[in-house]
């Protein structure tokens, strides 16, 4: 009984933190789905332009997202050690870093229409994409600030503001999308199309940042001590490898997307549908990973590496269990899932085997994601970068290129290559966490 009760307590504490963090991630995905659905009803060019623009914006912003996630190591460890002042200074450093990195990302996003032009994007799609990215770029800094604040609030186990902001954000986003994309003549609001979608998203990012700032300010009565250059450097030290890790993940799936387009319209559509569904379920694993990072970091800060180790493996087990449920759905109902996105029978038939493969890699994707979160809590963020580079680029990329161009085996075999990369990455990251938690004792 003495061992069962603590195990149940640990599992309950992890789930209590993971569920709202996962809900917040799912809510963010839902906003993107609503944007795409409404733009698809507005015009094909608007949908394509927003899709191209959003992909480039995400690829650039994801690096900044990862860098700011250095907070996932610094704050939980500081709180676990009882260094409250250090944790409070870290949030100031995280905000400063979000602004600096965000401004660089904003300039890069402003340059993406030139890249689109050089790569031969159709004129009507380029026009829509340019309008979209220029407006969305305004929201990059607020978005990265929310990432820093989310890490800080999660480390304090204050998740209610995250859920409230997610609910409010989705309601506001739906209303603004409808009003701004299609227009409301009775209120004098013109139809803005892709500009309306971008404006809605940017406004929601500002609202979310305001929610998070208010919740952060409410944690303590007295003002936070000013952050130092050393605090900023510490967040950056842990965050840079995470930025590289996320960029590596985005990059390998970007390669697969380009190859899918090379195979043809049907394959590209099926790839997009399967990847979109897999990305949605991936949000659940990300919530478990964020919670695991906090729990492991708290234990590391308290000097209990044995507890950190057990919490890390508990998180991995929970993450695999969650993704197993998703995998069963992918395996049993692939056609139903694909039909929710298209009525084209050819695209559905092509998407079904991709979703079957996704059912397998859901397990390994969940494992590597939560293992990466455990490593962030441990402070071994460089290990996550190494694992992703080896799994995705030393193993998966050569296999994908051979299947795609050497053997001409089609998009299904490309997805087997992606699955192989995720499997190798998962094995490496679990092994690195196993070794790191032992070596640190």
N, C-alpha and C positions, 0 to 999 in steps of 0.2 A: 504493500500500500504506500509506503514512503516514497518509492520510485515512481509509482503510477501518478500520484497527485501532482508532483512537480512537472512531470511530462505533460499532463493535461493543462496545467497552469501555463506552461510555456507555449503550448499550441494555441490556447485561448488568447494569450497576449499577442501572438503573431497574427492570428486571424483578425483580432480586434483592430489591429493597425493595417493589415493588408487589405481588408475588404473595402474600406473607404478610399484607400489609395488606388485600388483597382477600379473602383467606381469613377474616380476622378479621371483615370486614363481612358476608360470606356467613354466617358462623357466627351472628352476631347475628340475621340474618333467619331463619335456620333455627329458632332458639329460638322466635321468634314464630309460625312455622308450626306447630311442635309444640304450642304452647299452644292455638292455634285448633283444630287437629285433635282434640285430646283434649277440649276443652270442647264441641266440636260433637257428640261422642259422649255427653257428659254431659247437656246439655239445650240447647234452642234459646235459652232466655232467658239462660243463662249465657254462651253464645257471643256473643249480641247485646250483652249488658251489658259484657262484656270488650272487645268491638269498639268500642263507643261510648266507653267510658272510656279505652281505649288511644289512640284518635284524639285526644281532647281532651288527654290527658296528653302525647302526642307533640308536638302543636301548641305547647303551652306550653314543654315542655322543649327543643324544637328551638332556641328563641331562646337559651337558656342554653348549649346545645351549641355554637352558632355563636360566642357571645361568648368562650367558653373557647378556641375554635379560633384566637384571636389568637396563641396559642402557636405555630401553624404558621408564622408569620412571624418572631416574635422569636427562638426557639431556633435554627432552622437558620441564620439570618443571624449570630447570635452565634458559633455553632460554626464557621461558614465563615470568620469573621474571627479565629478563635483566641481569642475572649473567653469562655473557659470559665467564669469566675466569673459573668459576666453570664447565661450560659445556666442555670447552677445556681440563681442567684437567681430567674430567671424561672419555674422550676418551682414554687418556693415561692409566687410571686405567682399562678401559675395555680391552685394548690390553694386559696389564699385566695379568689380570685375565684370558683372553682367552689362554694365553701361559701356565699359571699354571694349569688350568683345562684341557687344551688340552694335556699336557704331562701326566697327570694322566689317561685320557681317552685312550691315545696312548698305555700305558702299559697294560691297561685292554684289549684293542683290540688285542694286541699281545698274550694275554693268551686265546683268544676265541677258537683257534684250539684244545686246551686241552679239553674244554667244549664239543666241537663237537665230539671229540673222545669218551668221557665218555658217551655221549648220543646215541652212536651207529650210527653216520652218516656214510653212505657207503664210502668205501675207495677211490673210484674214485672222488666222490663229495668232500670228505674231502681234497683230494690233491688239487683240484681246489680252494676250499674255503680258504685254508691256503695261497696259493700264492696271492689270491685276497686281503685278509685282511691285509697281511703284507705290501703290496704296498699302499693300501688305508690308512693305519694308518699314513703314512708319511704326508698325507694331512689334518689330523685332526686339528692341530694347525693353519695352514693357513685358514681353513674353519671357525674356531671359531673367528679368527681375523676379517674375513669379516663380521661376525654377529655383532661384536662391531662397526665396521665402517659403516655398513648399518644403524644401529640405529642412529648413529651420523649424517649421511648424510640425512636420512629421517627427523630427527628432524629439520634440516635446510631447509627442503623442496627441497633438491637437489637430484632429482631422475633420472635425465638424465644419470649420470654415471652408475647407477644400470641397466638401460635398455640397454645401450651400452654394458656393460660387459656381460649381459645375451645373447644378440645377438651374440657377438663375441665368447662367451664361447660355445654356441650351435653349431656354425659353426665349430669351432676348434675341439670340441668334436666329431662331426660327421666325420670329416676328419681323425682325429687320430684314432677313433674307427675302421674305415674301413681299414686304413693302418696298424695298429698295430695288430688288431685281425686276419685279413686274410692275411696280408703281401703284400708287393709290390716287387716282385722279380726284376723288372727292376731297382729299386732303392736300391736293396740289403737289403730290410727290410723283415725279416723272419716273418712267421705266429706265433703270440704269444698267441692267444686265450685269456683266462681270464686275463693273465698278461698284455696284451695289453690294455684291457678295463680298468683295474685298473690304469695303467700308464696314460692313456688318461685323466681319471677323476682327478687324482692327479695333472697333469700338468694344467688342466683347473682351478682347485682351486687356484693354484699359480698365474696364469694369472689374475684371478678375484681379488685376494688380491692386486695385483699390481695396477689394475685399481682403486680400492677403496682407496688405500693409496694415489695415485696421486690426486684423487678428494678431499680427505680430506685435503691434504696439500695445495691445491689451494684455500681453503675457506678463509684463512687468510694469510697476507703477513709475519707477524712476527711469530717466533717459538712459539709453545704452551708451557704454563708454565708446569713444571714437576708435575706429579700427586703425591699424598701423600698416605700414608697408610689409612688415613681417607677416601679418595676418593674411594679407592679400597673396603674398608669395606662397604661404602654406596651402591655401585653397588651390592656387594655380599648380602647385607641385603635384597634388593628387588629381586635379581635374584634367590636366593636359593629356595624360594617357587615356582617360575615359573619353575625351573628345576624339582621340585617334581611334579608339575602339568603335565608337558609334559610327564614325566616318567609314571605317572598314566594313561594317555591317551594311550600311547604306550603299556603299560602293559595289559590293558583290551582287546585291539584288538589282542595282542599277545596270550592271553588266548583263544580267539575265534578262532585264527588260529590253535592252537594246537588241539582244540576240532574238528575243521573241518577236520583235518588230521585223527583224530580218527574215524570219520564217514566213510571215504573212499576216494579214489582218485578222484572220480567225484565231491563229495562235497567239497574237498579241492581245486580243480581247480576252481569250481564255486565261492567259497568264495574268492579266490585270485583275480579272474577277477573283481568281484563286488567291492571288497575293493580297488583294484587299480584304478578303474574308480571313485569311491567316493573320493579317496585321491587326484585325479587330480582336481576335481571340488572344493575340500576343499581349494585348493590354492587360489581361488578367495576370499573366506572368510578370509583367513589369510592376504591377502593384505588389505582388508577393516579393519581388526582388528588392523594391524600395523598403518594404517593411523589414526584410531580412538584413539589409544594410544597417538600418537603425538598431535592430536588436543585437547584431554582432558588434557594432561599434560601441554600444553602451557597455557590453561585457568587456571589450578590449580596454576601454577607458577605466573600468573598474579593476583592471588587472587580472581578470579571470579568463584566461585563454581557453581553459577546458569548457567553460560555459559558452564562449564565443564559437568554439568548434561545434558543440552540440546544437546551438541555435542555427548555425549555417547549414548543417545537414538536415535539420528540421525544416528549414525554409525550402531546401531543394526537394524534400519529399512532398511538401505541400504544393510546390509549384508543379511537380510532375503529376500529382493527383488531379490538380485543376486542369492541366493540359490534356490529361487522359480523357476527361469528360468531353473536351472539345474534339479530341481525336476520334472518339466514338461517333460523334455527330458528323464529322467529315467523312468517315468511312461508310456510315449507314445511309446518309441522306445527301450525297454530293449533288445529284441532279436538282433536288429541291433547293439547295443553297444557291446553285448557279442560276436557276430559273428566277430567283429573286432579283437578279441583275440584268437578265436578257431573255428575250423570247426566241432568239436564234438557236435552232436545234443543233446546228453544226458547232456553234460556240459552246453550247452546253455539253455536247458529246466530247469536245476537246478538253473542257474544264474538269470533267469527272475524274479522269486518271490523275490530273494534277492535284485535285483535292484528296485523292487516295494517298498520294505521296506526302501531301501536307499532313495527313493524319499521322504518318510516321514521324515526320520531323517536328511536329508539335511537341512531342515528348522531349526531343533533344534540344529544341529551341527553348522550351521552358527550363530545362536543366541548365543550359549555358547562361541563360539570362539571370536566374536566381544565383547561380554560382558566382557570376560577375558581381551581383549585389553583395554577396557574402565577402568576396575579396575586397570590395570597396570598404565595407565595414572593418575589415582587418587592416586596411591601409595599404594593401598590395595592388594598387590600381595599374601599375605597369604590367602585372601578370595578365590582366584582362586584355590589354593591347596585344601582348605576345601571343596569347591563345587564339585571338581572332585573326591575327596575321597568318599564323601557321595554318589554322583550320580552313580559312576562306581563300587564302592566296597561294599558299604552298601546296594545298591539297585540292580544294574545290575548283579553283580557277583553271588549272591545267586540264582537269577532267571535263569541265564544262566546255572548254574550247575544243578539246578533242572530240567530244560527243557532237558538238554543234557544227564544226567546220571540217574536222578530220574524217569523221565517220558519217556525218550528215544524218544523225539519228533522231533529230526533231526535238521539240520543246519538252517532251516527257522526260527524255534522258538528261536534259539540262537541269530539270528539277531534281532528278536523282543526284546530280552533281552538287546541287545546293544542299540536299539532305545529307550527303556525305560530309560536306564542309561543316554543317552544324553538329553532326555527330562527333567529328574529330574535335571541334572546338569545345563541346560539352565535356568530353573525356579529359581534355587538357586542363580546362578550368577547374573541374572537380579535383583532379590530381594536384593542381597548384594550391587549391584551398587546403587539401589534406596535408600537403607538405608544409605550407605556410603556417597553418595553425599548430603543427607539431614543432616546427623550427623556432617559432616565436616564444615557446614556453620556457 
